[in-house]
Amino acid sequence: MEYPFRAALPGIRARIFIPLVVLWALASLCLLLTNQPLRTAAAPWGLVSLAMSGDPISARWIIQSWTNNDHLLPLACFAVGLSFLWLAAGSTALCFACVWSAQQMPYRKWASLCYALAWGQWIGGLVGTGVSAALLPTLLGRMETTWSLVAWLGTDLAIALFALGAIVATAGIPVRDHVKLFPGRFQYVPR
């Protein structure tokens, strides 16, 4: 199976991966700090509550709770904009991590799953970008069922893909260590 970053040499991958993780961590910190004031009684999870609202009535309550405070609606728009950077850096970093994990797997089927999930991280990033794009009209006052439903379904899919990618990426660590502890017991996947 073809996989992302196949042409990139391992040394180049490491030089790209570390800054991506740092950028992702900084964007995560900024989103966390930005999301904190957006937590209201109507939106206990802040911007995530809006993405998961699923219907225009709930979305209207959430936005109304932010409109009551003058600076919260622009802050929510900023958080949506920042989520584009978070998604790009995060999905690419998880993609790198899934490829690395696949290269640690001794069995071809597990490696293929890791490579498929590497592509899945970019799909999750694209879906998350669609969610952020669907939230913008809602924040700007266009309360439609379509946007709320797209955001809700897309958020569920993106979270599932990112969670699977994180699990697969971390699975490569114990596999690598197990293969080193018990040499000869596993047949490596040809690269």
N, C-alpha and C positions, 0 to 999 in steps of 0.2 A: 504494500500500500504506500502510495506517495504521501508524504507528510510535510507540514509546514517547516520551513527553514532547513530543508534537506541540503541545499547548496551551501548554507552557512557553515563554515568550519567551527569545530567545537570551541576554539579560542575566541572566535568572533561572537559566538553565541553567549559566552560568559560575559564578554564586555557589553553586550546589549542587554542581557537579562538583569544584571545588578542595577543599572540605572532605571530600568523599567520597574523593578520592584520598589526602588526608592521613590520614583514618581508616583507609583500606585499608593504607597504608604502615605506620602504627603497629601495626595488628593483625598485619600480616605480620612485623614486627620481633618482636613479642611471641610469635608462633607459632614463629618461628625460634629464639628464645632458649628457649622452652619445649620445643621438639622436640629440642634438642641433647642434653640428658641422657637422652632416651628412645632414643637410638641405642645399641643393644647388638649383640652378635654375632647374636642371633636377629632383631633389627630394625635393619638397617643404615640405613634411612631413617626411623626413629622411627615416628611415628604413621601415616605413609604406608605403611609396611611392613604395619601391621595392616590398613589399608584394602585393600591389594592382596593380602592373604594368600590369599583365595579359598576357604579350607577351614578347618574348625574345629581341625584338628590343628596347622596352622601358627599360627593365631591363639592357640591354647593355649600354644605354645612362646614366642611373643612376650610374652604376658601373664605367663607364668611368669618370664621374664627381668626383667620389671618388678616382679613381686611379690617377688622375692628382695631387692630394695632397697625399703625401706619407703615412701619418699616418691615413687617413680616412678608407681605406679598412680593416686594422686590427681592427680598432675601430668598424666598422660594424660587423665584425665577433665576436668581444667581445659582442656587443649588442645582437646578435642572441643567443649567449651562455647564457647571462644574462636573456633573455626572457624565457628560460626553467624554471629558478627559479621563475620568476614573474608569469608564468602560473601555476606552481604547488601551490604556496602560494595563489594566487588570486582565483583560481578555488575552492580550498578547503575552503578558508574563505567565499566565496560567497555561497558555499554549506552549511556551518554551518548557515549562515544568512538566507538562504531559509528554512532550517529546523526550525529555531527559529520562523520565520514568519509564517510557517504552524501551529505551536503550538499556535499562537495567533489568528488564524482564527476561527470564530465561526461556519462556515459552512463546512461540509465535502468536498464538491466539490472544494471549494477554497483551503482547506488544501491539497487535493490531487494534485491540480495544483502546489502548492508550493513544495510538495515533488517531483513531476515529474521534476520541474525546478532545484531542488537540484541535482538530477542525471544529469540534463542537464548542470550544471556547470562543472562537471567532463568530460562530453562529449566535452564541449567547450574547456576545458583544453587539452584534448587529440587531438582535431582538431588543436588547436593552436600549440601544440608540433609538429604535422605533418607539419604545415606551417613553423615553424622554421627549421625543418629538410629539407624541400623542398627549403628553402632559401640558405642553406649551399652550395649545388652544384652550385647554381647560382653565389654565391659570389666567389667560387673557379674557376669560368670560364666555367662551363658547361652550356651554354645557350641553354636550350631546352624548347619548348613550354609546355611540360608536367609539368615541375617544376613551371613555371610561372603561369600556369592555376590552378594547385593544390594550390599554395600559395594564389592566388586571391580568389578562391572559399572558401577555408578554412578560410581565414581572414574574409570574409563576414559572414560565419556561426558562427565563434567564437565570433565576435563582437555582433551579434544578440543574441546569447545565454547569453553572459555576461550582455548585456543591460537588457534583460528580467529578469535575475536573480537579478540584482541590483534593478530593479523596484519592483519586488516581495518582496525582502528582506526589502526594505524601506516601503512597504505597510503594513507590520506587526505593525509598530509603531502607526499610527493613529487608526488602528483596535483595538489594545490593549487598547489605551486610550479611544476609543468610548465605548468599552465593559465595562470598569471600570466606565465610567460616567453614563451609562444607564444599570444597572444590571437588570437581569431578562428579558430583551428584546431579548436576544440571547441564543440559545441553544448551549452549548459548544460541540466540537467534543470530543468523548471519546478517551483517550490516551491509 
